[in-house]
Amino acid sequence: MAAPTNTAVDLSAALVTARVPADHWLVVLPVALCIGLGAILMMLRDRTAWHGWIAIPGLALLVLIDMALLYRVTNEGPVTMVMGRWLPPFGIAFSVDLFGAVMALAAAAVALAASLYALGEITASGRRYGFFPFLMLLLAGVSGAFLTGDVFNLYVWFEVLLISSFGLLILGSEREQIDGALKYAVLNLIATTLFLVSIGYVYAVFGTLNMADIAMKVRAPSNAAPLMTLAGLFLLAFGMKAAAFPVNFWLPASYHTPRITVSALFAGLLTKVGIYALIRVLVMLFPIERAGLAPITTIVAIATMLAGVLGALGESDIRRLLGYVVISGIGTMLAGVALGSTSGLSGAIFYALHSMVLMTALYLLAGQAARLGGSFSLAALGGLYRQNGWFAGLSLVLFFAACGLPPFSGFWPKVILVKAALDAGAWWIAAAILLTGFLTTIVFGRIFLLSYWRPRSTQAAIMPEPIAWQAGLPLVALTALVIGFGLFPERLLHLTQLAAGGLDDPSAYLHSVFPGGTATQ
């Protein structure tokens, strides 16, 4: 029989009854903006000439939103917004701490720079096949991954960014692109399957997918779940996503095939989402199991560093070479995860932010070098210093930063990681980081000597081509960030230390999701 309609129902046990504060909308605005702009661009598919001029202001607005979100989180702590006003863990939560906020801002900044470069590189055909809608969908997936507080929705956002990355990868439908996309797709789909299996295992064990709820249940004294198995599955899945050794071969086989703007986006964003997920899940959700897996993670980190830099030493194509440099950087970040201390995690986060900016800039630089010299091959390039002096000077700054040399941004995270390794007695990690830095210096020294300093042969002579503002502006802006992070690292060091501390002690994050300190039993 139906209940009386005049019966008062207490909704406070199931729903958020208080008005949502205005600043909480900042948590979902990045994703909503990207999806909305992508939809608008799709509706304007007959006006592709407008796409860039709509996407770039939209990405600039995304940067401002992420800056406001970072300011909110820095000053007032983590913030949570639950879909449908259902109380967590039943409502799908967007939960943002300092780690997620700073990564989201860096992602938006490098995407804005790459979109400016795309104005000069992506042709009318590329725009017609959907470059800018795919770009906005990619940013929606990346932003969602950084801002979600639900493990299953982390998987969903991975799928969103993967679908868009497939579209960007084959933009142009060239034979080489199809071959690279196949290699990229197969291993990423295997990793996605492992991730989904791990999520099913988590739900079977805990009956929840909310990250804060899982973290509280893992820390319960009565917990007897097979957590090491879960942590190992997540390590394998996210290691494949991040291109860690020995499942890293897909990256240099695919990142050199698309347009250089797409390669820059992939190098700056995609592997960092894998590292972010690895740190978030292993450090915050399974801290004891992370410590148990530290020996394996250490081996993987060292092997990834060395495999990447040795691969770069053996390459003559700049795009392939930079793919191996991306892999080497992943190993450096994994070293911070293996250490697990606040200092180690701070160094890993700092290095991730540095790598997002630097690798985007290096790929854009490679595209411009090929435009000036007519080739991506070190054997064919030469005389770039004589051809354009300021471009050569800018290149040297980025090369120094990639090697970890002062006074640029790559120096500080390596210092932090080496010190953290020595403090922990893990001299082998410190030695691997220093050796990798030395070999990386040889890699970029070789590039500069062959492509910039060596005179161009008369057979390969090509008329100089001026650098357009669409290429020059993002390169200068990203290089300025690299110099600024190096000369004035204090603010970023403070942010990364706070972010690492929030992962090591997630009480503020848990309180933002469960203000009363209770979760489902």
N, C-alpha and C positions, 0 to 999 in steps of 0.2 A: 504494500500500500504506500502511496506517495506520502512524503513527510509534509507537515503543514508549511505553507509558504511564509508564514509570519515567524518561523523559528529563527532565532539569531544564530548565526554561524560564526565561530571564531576562526578567522583565516590566519591569525598570527602564527599558528603552528605549522603552516604549510607555505605561506606566501610572505614576501617582503611587503609589509603594509605601509612603511614609511615612504615619504616622497624621495625619489632618487635625486641626490645632489647633482647640480649641473655639471660639476667637474668630473663626475663619474662617466659622463657620456664620452669623455676623451678616450676611454678604454676601447670603445667599439668604433669610434669615428674613423680611424685609419682603414679598417677593413671595409666599412660602409662606403667611404669615399672611393676607394679603389674599385670596388664592385660597381658602384654607381657610374663612375667615369668610364669603366669598361663597357657598360651597357649603352651609355650615350654614344661612345665611339662606334659601337656596332650599329646603332640606329643611323649613324652618319656614314655608312659604308659607301655611299655614293659621293661623299665629300671627303675623300681621303687626304686631300691637301690641307684640310683643317685639323687633321688628327694631332699632329705635333704641337700645334698652337693651342690645342685644348689640353693635351696631356701634360705639357710642361708647366703651365700655371697650376694644374691639379696636383702635380708632384711637389711644386713649391708650397702649396697649401698643406700637403701631407707632411712636409718637413716642419712647418710651423705647428701643426697639431701634435706631432711627436715631440717637439721641443716643449710645448705646453704640458704634455703628459709627463715628460722627464722632470720638469720643474715641479709638478704636483707630487710625483712620487718621491723626489729628493727631499722635499720639505715636509711632507705629511705621511710618508710611508706607503706601503703597498695598497692597492685599491682593487676591489672586486665588484663586478657587475654581473648579475645573474639574469639569463634570458627568461622571459615570461614571468619574472618576479617570483619564481619558485625558489624556496630556500635551498641552498646547497646541502647535500650533494645532488639533489634531484634536478635542480635547474642547471643548465649548461653555463658554466662560469667562464668569464674572461677575468683573469687575475694577473695583475701587472706589478712586478717588483722592479727594483733598480736595474737588474740584469736584463730583463725583457725590454724595459723602456729604452735603455741606451743602445741595445742592439737594433731595435725598431727605428730609432733616429738615424743610426749609421746606414741602415738599409735604404731609407728614404733619400738620404743625401747622395749616396752613390748612384741610385736609380735616376735621380734628377740630373746628375752629371752625364750619365750614359745616354739619357734621352736627348740632351743637348747635342751630343756627338752624333746621335742618330739622325738629326735634321740634315746633316751633310752626307751621311752614308746610306741610309735606307732610301732606296729609289721608290718611284711611284708604284712599281710592281710589288715591292716589299710592303708598302703601306696598304695596297689593295688586298694582299694576303693576310693582313691583320696584325702587323707588328705592334702597333700601339695598343690595341685591345688586349693582345697577349701579354704585353708588358704590364698593363694595369692588373690583369688577372694574376700574373706572377707576383706582383707586389701585394695583392690581397692575400695570397697564400703565405708569403713570407711574413707579412705583418700578423696574420692570424696565428701562425706558429709561434711567434715571439710573445703574443699577448694572451693566448688561451691558458685556461687553468684546468683543462680536462684532457686526459691522455687520449681518449678516442678522437676528440676534435683536433688534437695535435696530428693524428693520422690523417684526418680529413683535410687539414690545411696542407700537409705534405702532398696529398693527392692533387689538390688545386694547383700548387706550384709545379708539380710534375707534368700535369696535363698542359699547362701553358708553356712549360719549358720544351715539351715535345714539339709544339707548334712553332716556337721560335727557332728550334734547332734545325728544322727542315725548311725554313723560310728560304725559298729559292729553288727547292726541289732538285738540287744538283746531286750527282751520283755519290760524291764524297760525303755530302750531308746525310743522305739516306743511310750510308754505311755507318757513319758515326752515330746517327740516331738509333740504329739497331743495337749497337753495343751499349749505348747509354741506357736504352730502355730495358734491355734484358736484365742487367744486374740491378738496376733500380727497382724493377718490379719484383725481383727476388727479395731485395731488402724490404720492400713494402709488405710483401707476404709475411716475412719473418716478424716485422713490426706488428702486423695485425694478429698473428698467432700469439705474440707476447701480450697484446692487449686482452685477447680472449682469456689467456691464462690469468692475468691480473684480475679480471672481473670474476672469474671462477673462484679465485682465492679470497678476494676482499669484498665482492659484491658492490663495488663502486668503481668509478673511473675518474672521479674528482681528485686532482693531484694532492690537495691539502688533506682530503679525507684519507687517501692512501698513506700519506706521510704520517698521519696520526696513528693509523692502525699498524703500520710497520713498527712504530716506536712503542706500541703497547707491550707490556711485559709478558702477556699471555700468548703473543703471536708465535706460531710454530709453522708458518708457511715455508715452502721451499724457495726462499728468496734468492739464494745464490743462482739457482737455475734461471729465475726471472731476470736478474741483473745480467747474467751471461748472454741471454737472448737479446736483451736491449743493447748490450755492448756490441754484439755482432751486427745487429740491424743498423744501428746508427753509425758504426764503423764503416759499413758498406756505403751508407749515404754520404759520409764525409770523405770517402776515398782513402781510407787508412789501409796500410799494408796488412795482408797480401791481396786485398780485394780493391786495389786502386787502379788496375790497368784500364778500366773504362774511361777514366778522365782524360789522359793524354791522347786516347784514341778518338775522342769525340769533341773536346773543347776547341780544337783547331779548325773544325769544319764549318761552323756557321759564320755569319757576318761578325766582324770584330766587335761591334756593339753588344751582340748577344754573348760572345765569349767573355767580354768584360763583366756583364751582368752575372753570368754563371760563376765566374771566378770570384766575384765579390760577394755573392749572396748564397748560392746553393749549398756549397760544402759547409758554410758557417751555420746554416740552419741545422745541419747534422750535428755539428759540434755543440751548438746550443742545446739541442734535445738531449745529447749524451750527458752534458753537464747537469742539465735540469733533472733528468731522471736518476742518474747514478748518484749524484752528490746530494740532492735534496730528498729523493724518495728512498734510496737504498744506500745510506752512508756506510754502514758496516760491511755490506757486500762489496761496495766500491773499494774499501780497504783490502778486502780479501782478494779482489781481482787486480790489485795494484801491480803485482809482479808481471802478470800477463799484459796489462796496459802499458807498463814500462817497456817491455820487449816490443810491443806493437809501435809505441811512440818512437823508439830509437830506430827501428827498422823503417818506419815511414819517413823519418827525417833523412836517413841515408839513402834509401831507395829513390826519394824525390830528387835530391841534389846530385846523385850519381847519374840518374836519368837525364837531368838537365845538362850535365857535362858532356854527355854523348850525343846531344841533339844539335842539328844545324838549322832547323826551322824554328824561328823565334816563337811562333804560336805553340808548337809542341813543347818547346823548352819551358815556356811560362806555365804550361800545364803541370810539368814536373815541379816547378817552384811552388805552385799551389799545394801539391801533395806534401812537399817538405815542410811547409808551414803548418799543415794539419798535424804532422808529427810533433811540432813544437807545442801546439796547443794541447795535444794529448799528454805531453810530459807534465803539464800543469794538472791535468786530471789525475794522472798517476800519483803525483805527489800528494794531492788532496788537501794540503794545508791552505789556510786563508791566503798566504802569500803566493803559493803555487797557482791557486785558482785566479787570484788577481792578475798574475802574469799572463795566464791563459786568456782571460777576458780582454786584457789590454792588447794582447797580440791579435786576437780575433778582430777587434775594432781597427787596429792598424792594418791588418791584412785585407779587410773589406775595402778600405780606401786605397791602399797601395796596389793590390792586384787589379782593381778596376782601372787605375791610372796606368799601370804597366801594359795592359792589353790595349787601351786606347793609344798609348805611346807606340806600341808595335804597329797598330794600324796606320798611324801617321808616318812612321818610318818607312813602311812599305809603300805608302803613297809617294813619299819623296824619293825613295830609292828604287821603286819598281819591283820589289820582291820581298818575301819574308825569309829568304835564305841568307844565312851569314856568308855563304860563298859568293853570292851575287851583290850583296850590299857593300857600300864603301863610300867614304868621303862625305858622310852626313854632317860632320863638324864644319867643313868648309862650306857646305851647302846652306846650312842654317845654324848659326852660332848659338842663338838663344835656345833653340830646340835641343841642341847638344848639352847645354848647361842644365836645362830642366831634366833631361834624361839622366845626367850624372847624379843629380839630387835623388831621383827615384831609385837609381841603382844602389847608391850608398844606403838608402833606407832599407832596401831589400836585403842587403848584406848585414844589417844590424849595426852599422857604423854611426858614431855620433857626428853631428848633434841632431839626428833625425829620428822619426817616430819608432823605427825598428830597434833602436838601441835599448830603450827603457824596458820593454817587456822581457827581453833576453837577460838583462841584468837582474830583474826580479826573479826570473825562473832559475837562473844559475845560482843566485844567492839562496833561494828556497831549497834547491837541490842540495847545496853544500850544508845548509842548516840541518837538513834531514839525514845527512850522511850518505846521500845518493850521488856520489861523485861521478858515477857513470852517466847519469842523466846530464849533469853539468858538462862533462867532457863531450857528449854527443851534440849538445847545443852549440858548444864552441867550435867543434870540428865542422858541423854543418854550416855555421857562419863563415868559417874560413873557406870552405869549398864553394859556398855561394858567392863569395867575393871573387873567386877565380871564374865562376860562371859569368858574372856580369862584367868582369874585367875583359873577358874574351869577347863578349858582345860589343863592348865599347871599342876595343882595339880593332876588331874586324869591320864593324859597321860604321863607326864614326871616325876613327883616327886613320885607318888605312886608306890611302888614295884610291879613288875609283878608277878601274881600268877603262881604257878608251872604248873597248868593245861594249862595256856596260853603261856608257855615258847616257844620261837621261837629263833632259832639260829640267831645271829647278821648278818646283811647284810651290806657290805660296801656301801658307797654312791658313785655312779659313777660320773664321771666328767660331764656327760650330765645333771645331776641333780644339782650337787654342784656348777658349774660355774654360771648358771642363778640365782640361789638362792643367792649366794654371791654378784653378780652384782646388783641385785634388792635391796638387803639389804644395799649395799653401797650407793645407791641412796637415800634410806630412811634416812640413817644416814647423808649423805651429805646435803640433803634438810633441815634437822633439825639443824645441826650445822652451816651451812652457808646459811641461807635463804634469804640474802639480794638481790641477783640477781633475784631469782625467785619471791620474793615479788615485786621487781621493775617491772618485766615483767607482773605480774598479775595486778598490779595497772594500768599500761599503757593499758593493754588489756581491763580492765573494763572501763577506761576512754574513750577508742575508741568506746565502745558500748554505753556509756552514751552520747557522742558527736561524732556521726559517720561522721562528715564533711569530714575527710580525706578519709574514705572509699567511701563516695559518690563522692568525687572529683576524686578518682582513676578510677571510672566507667564513670563518666561524667566530663571530665576535663574542659569543657566549662560551667559547672553548669546548663545544660539544659537537660530535659528528654522529653518523649512523653507527649502530652497533651490529 
